[in-house]
């Protein structure tokens, strides 16, 4: 049955709430849990210890995926117990990561390989401390050198304005979409942070957003530009009351079904808007985050203020934008490099050559 939107969805959502099916029942994995030192059993214990130590659910989920990848590889070689794992086995696993080819024909990135091996180092260090194994086979495992990649070409200010003009603000959903884009560009927040925004997080008087439990479960307060704030106020006044099906819903941005946005949905929406704006490359929510940071840097913002805005714990992460922003380097190059300024004689010769070339291109007519 097709899903309804707006007010027509009220009865459908109420019926779904009455059904209360409880969601999907997790199915047990295929790994062996019989032995006392089985890898699967101690994987679960390790992930539980991470949750107890206040690691974010996203981090625990990533660690589980990396652990399952290793358990699958080990099970194919009849390795099911922690005591069976040696340094040579882990080095063989590392080589298999390097040789692995994904369904799209690409290899795992060096950073992806590094992340999976870092999980193993942390896991086996914990197993050693718990006296499950006598020594840590991953202690001397050498990790791949990390890659240092720059973001793709940042959107220009004119491209951002074209993107902001894509949503049809004559439609209520278009007003919501324009507001979301304005918030992305004005504050540089992540897509998860935007989806988790609540009504109480917006302070129109102070012109701020309160980001709760951002990456690494860190709170921060970020400023909102005047234009973005004006769109927020219009959205709250004209659109959100029409989308809200339950007054107990606290999410700031609502879908046509009256609920909070899913992360992947927001990514697909922004990617589609970038395509409609004529941007010649693929992108997503992080594209606007890069644009926000780079444009502020090019207009003279101190990098430490940008670090606070983006919520980076390490200044080296923010320093990437100093390498992306080429405008300031071009200005210094033009002012200081000897070859950037032609001597007067050379400038006149170049001008004369251009004029001669222009005259030579004029066709000659017979008189």
C-alpha positions in Angstrom: 0.0 0.0 0.0 1.3 3.4 -1.0 2.3 5.7 1.9 0.4 8.9 2.3 1.7 12.3 3.1 0.5 15.2 5.2 -2.8 15.1 7.0 -3.9 12.0 5.0 -1.2 10.0 6.8 -2.6 10.6 10.3 -4.9 7.5 10.3 -2.2 5.4 8.7 0.4 6.3 11.3 -2.1 5.7 14.1 -2.9 2.3 12.8 0.8 1.4 12.5 1.3 2.5 16.2 -1.6 0.3 17.3 -0.1 -2.7 15.5 3.0 -2.4 17.7 4.9 -5.1 16.0 8.1 -4.2 17.8 10.4 -4.0 14.8 12.6 -6.6 13.3 13.8 -9.4 15.5 17.6 -9.6 15.3 18.8 -13.0 13.9 21.7 -14.7 15.6 25.0 -14.7 13.7 26.6 -17.8 12.1 29.8 -17.7 14.2 30.7 -20.3 16.8 30.0 -19.3 20.4 30.6 -22.7 22.0 34.2 -22.4 23.2 34.9 -20.3 26.3 37.6 -18.3 24.4 35.6 -18.2 21.1 36.2 -15.1 19.0 32.5 -14.5 18.6 31.8 -14.6 22.3 34.7 -12.2 23.1 33.7 -9.9 20.3 30.3 -9.4 22.0 32.0 -8.8 25.3 34.4 -6.3 23.8 31.7 -4.3 22.1 29.7 -4.3 25.3 32.8 -2.9 27.1 32.9 -0.1 24.6 29.3 0.8 25.2 29.9 0.8 29.0 32.8 3.2 28.4 30.4 5.6 26.6 31.5 5.0 23.0 28.9 6.2 20.6 26.5 3.7 19.0 28.0 4.6 15.6 31.5 3.7 16.7 30.3 0.4 18.3 28.5 -0.4 15.0 31.6 0.3 13.0 33.7 -1.9 15.3 31.1 -4.7 15.0 31.3 -4.6 11.2 35.1 -4.7 11.3 35.1 -7.6 13.8 32.6 -9.5 11.7 34.7 -9.1 8.6 37.7 -10.6 10.5 35.5 -13.4 12.0 34.3 -14.4 8.6 37.8 -14.5 7.2 39.0 -16.5 10.3 36.1 -19.0 10.1 37.0 -19.8 6.5 40.3 -21.0 7.9 38.9 -22.9 10.9 40.1 -20.2 13.3 37.3 -19.7 15.9 39.2 -19.3 19.2 41.2 -16.3 20.4 44.1 -18.5 21.4 44.6 -19.6 17.8 45.3 -16.1 16.5 49.0 -15.3 16.1 50.9 -12.4 14.6 51.5 -14.4 11.4 47.8 -14.9 11.1 47.1 -11.2 11.5 49.7 -10.3 9.0 48.1 -12.8 6.6 44.8 -11.1 7.2 46.4 -7.7 6.6 47.6 -9.0 3.2 44.1 -10.2 2.4 42.7 -6.7 3.1 45.2 -5.3 0.6 44.2 -7.8 -2.0 40.5 -7.5 -1.4 38.5 -6.2 -4.4 35.0 -4.8 -3.8 32.0 -5.6 -6.0 32.6 -2.3 -7.9 36.1 -3.5 -8.9 37.9 -1.1 -6.5 40.3 -2.0 -3.7 39.8 -1.1 -0.1 41.2 2.3 0.6 44.3 2.5 2.8 42.3 4.3 5.4 39.6 1.5 5.4 42.4 -1.1 5.8 43.9 0.9 8.6 40.6 1.3 10.5 39.9 -2.5 10.4 43.4 -3.2 11.7 43.1 -0.6 14.4 40.0 -2.3 15.7 41.9 -5.6 15.9 44.8 -3.9 17.8 42.3 -2.5 20.3 40.4 -5.8 20.6 43.4 -8.0 21.2 44.9 -5.5 23.6 41.6 -5.8 25.6 41.7 -9.6 25.4 45.2 -9.6 26.9 44.2 -7.4 29.7 41.2 -9.7 30.4 43.6 -12.6 30.6 41.8 -14.4 27.8 45.1 -14.8 25.9 48.6 -14.7 27.3 50.1 -12.2 24.9 48.9 -9.7 22.4 49.5 -10.9 18.8 48.6 -7.5 17.4 51.0 -5.5 19.5 53.7 -5.5 16.8 51.4 -5.3 13.8 52.5 -2.5 11.5 49.7 -0.4 10.1 49.6 1.1 6.6 50.6 4.7 6.3 47.6 7.0 6.5 46.6 8.8 3.3 46.2 12.5 3.3 43.5 13.4 0.7 42.1 16.8 0.1 38.4 17.4 -0.4 37.3 17.8 -4.0 37.1 21.2 -5.6 35.0 23.4 -3.2 31.8 25.0 -4.5 32.2 28.6 -5.5 29.9 31.2 -4.1 28.0 31.5 -7.3 27.5 27.7 -7.4 26.2 27.8 -3.8 23.7 30.5 -4.7 22.5 28.4 -7.7 22.1 25.5 -5.3 20.1 27.5 -2.8 17.8 28.7 -5.6 16.9 25.1 -6.6 14.0 24.4 -4.1 10.7 25.9 -5.2 9.9 28.2 -2.3 6.3 28.6 -3.6 5.7 25.1 -2.2 5.8 24.5 1.6 8.2 21.6 1.2 10.4 23.9 -1.0 10.6 26.3 1.9 11.7 23.5 4.2 14.3 22.3 1.7 15.7 25.9 1.2 15.9 26.2 5.0 17.9 23.0 5.3 20.3 24.1 2.6 20.7 27.5 4.3 21.5 25.8 7.6 24.0 23.5 6.0 25.9 26.4 4.4 25.6 28.9 7.2 26.7 26.6 10.1 28.7 23.8 8.4 27.0 21.2 10.6 27.0 17.5 9.7 24.0 15.7 8.2 23.4 13.7 11.4 23.6 16.9 13.5 20.9 18.5 11.2 18.7 15.5 11.4 18.9 15.5 15.3 18.1 19.2 15.7 15.1 19.8 17.9 12.9 22.9 18.3 14.6 23.8 21.6 18.0 23.8 19.9 17.2 27.0 17.9 17.7 30.3 19.7 16.5 33.0 17.4 17.3 35.8 19.9 20.9 34.8 20.2 21.1 33.6 16.6 22.6 30.2 17.6 22.0 26.5 17.2 22.8 24.1 20.0 24.3 20.9 18.6 23.7 18.1 21.0 25.8 14.9 21.0 27.6 15.7 17.7 30.5 13.5 16.5 32.1 11.9 19.6 29.1 12.8 21.7 30.3 16.4 22.0 27.9 19.4 22.4 28.7 22.8 20.9 26.9 26.0 20.1 27.3 27.5 16.6 26.2 30.8 15.2 23.5 31.1 12.4 23.7 33.8 9.7 20.9 36.3 9.4 19.7 35.0 6.1 19.5 31.4 7.3 17.8 32.5 10.5 15.1 34.3 8.4 14.4 31.1 6.5 14.2 29.2 9.8 11.7 31.6 11.2 9.6 31.4 8.0 9.7 27.6 8.1 8.6 27.5 11.7 5.8 29.9 11.1 4.4 28.7 7.8 5.5 25.1 7.2 6.3 23.0 10.2 2.8 23.3 11.8 1.4 21.8 8.6 3.8 18.9 8.6 3.6 18.1 12.3 1.2 15.2 13.0 2.0 14.8 16.6 2.6 17.7 18.9 5.1 15.6 20.9 7.4 15.5 17.9 10.4 17.7 18.8 12.4 17.3 15.6 13.1 20.6 13.9 12.9 19.4 10.3 10.0 17.1 9.4 9.4 14.9 6.4 6.1 14.8 4.5 5.1 11.9 6.8 5.6 14.1 9.9 8.7 12.3 11.2 12.4 13.2 11.5 14.6 12.8 8.5 16.7 9.7 7.8 20.4 10.4 7.2 20.5 8.7 3.8 17.4 10.5 2.7 19.0 13.9 3.3 22.1 12.8 1.4 20.0 11.8 -1.6 18.1 15.1 -1.5 21.2 17.2 -1.4 22.9 15.2 -4.2 19.8 15.7 -6.3 19.8 19.4 -5.7 23.5 19.6 -6.6 22.7 17.9 -9.9 19.8 20.3 -10.6 22.1 23.2 -9.8 24.4 22.1 -12.6 27.3 21.3 -10.4 29.6 19.2 -12.6 30.6 16.6 -10.0 28.8 14.5 -7.4 28.5 15.7 -3.8 26.4 15.6 -0.7 25.9 17.3 2.6 29.6 17.5 3.3 30.0 19.5 0.2 28.3 22.4 1.9 30.3 21.9 5.0 33.5 22.2 3.0 32.1 25.3 1.2 31.2 26.9 4.6 34.7 26.4 6.0 36.6 27.4 2.8 34.6 30.5 2.1 35.0 31.7 5.7 38.8 31.1 5.5 39.0 33.0 2.2 37.2 36.0 3.8 39.7 36.2 6.7 38.4 34.0 9.4 40.9 32.5 11.9 41.3 28.8 11.5 40.8 28.2 15.2 37.3 29.8 15.0 36.6 27.5 12.0 37.7 24.6 14.1 35.2 25.5 16.8 32.4 26.0 14.3 33.0 22.6 12.7 33.5 20.8 16.0 36.9 19.4 15.1 38.8 18.1 18.2 42.1 18.2 16.2 43.3 21.4 14.5 45.1 19.3 11.9 41.7 18.2 10.6 40.7 21.8 10.1 44.0 22.6 8.5 43.0 20.7 5.4 40.9 23.7 4.4 44.0 25.9 4.4 45.3 23.7 1.6 42.0 23.7 -0.2 41.7 27.5 -0.2 44.0 28.6 -3.0 42.9 32.2 -3.2 45.2 33.5 -0.4 48.2 31.6 -1.8 47.5 33.1 -5.2 47.5 36.6 -3.7 50.8 36.0 -1.9 52.3 34.4 -5.0 51.2 37.3 -7.2 52.7 39.8 -4.8 56.0 38.1 -4.0 57.1 35.9 -6.8 59.4 37.6 -9.4 57.7 36.0 -12.4 54.2 37.1 -11.3 54.8 40.7 -12.5 56.0 41.4 -16.0 58.5 44.2 -16.5 57.2 47.3 -18.3 59.1 46.4 -21.6 57.9 42.9 -21.5 54.4 44.0 -20.8 54.4 46.4 -23.8 55.9 43.7 -26.1 53.2 41.3 -25.0 50.5 43.9 -25.7 52.0 44.7 -29.1 52.1 41.0 -29.9 48.5 40.6 -29.0 47.5 43.5 -31.1 49.5 42.1 -34.1 47.8 38.8 -33.7 44.4 40.5 -33.7 45.2 42.3 -36.9 46.5 39.2 -38.5 43.2 37.5 -37.9 41.3 40.1 -39.9 40.5 38.8 -43.4 41.9 40.8 -46.4 39.4 41.9 -49.0 40.3 42.7 -52.6 39.6 46.3 -53.7 
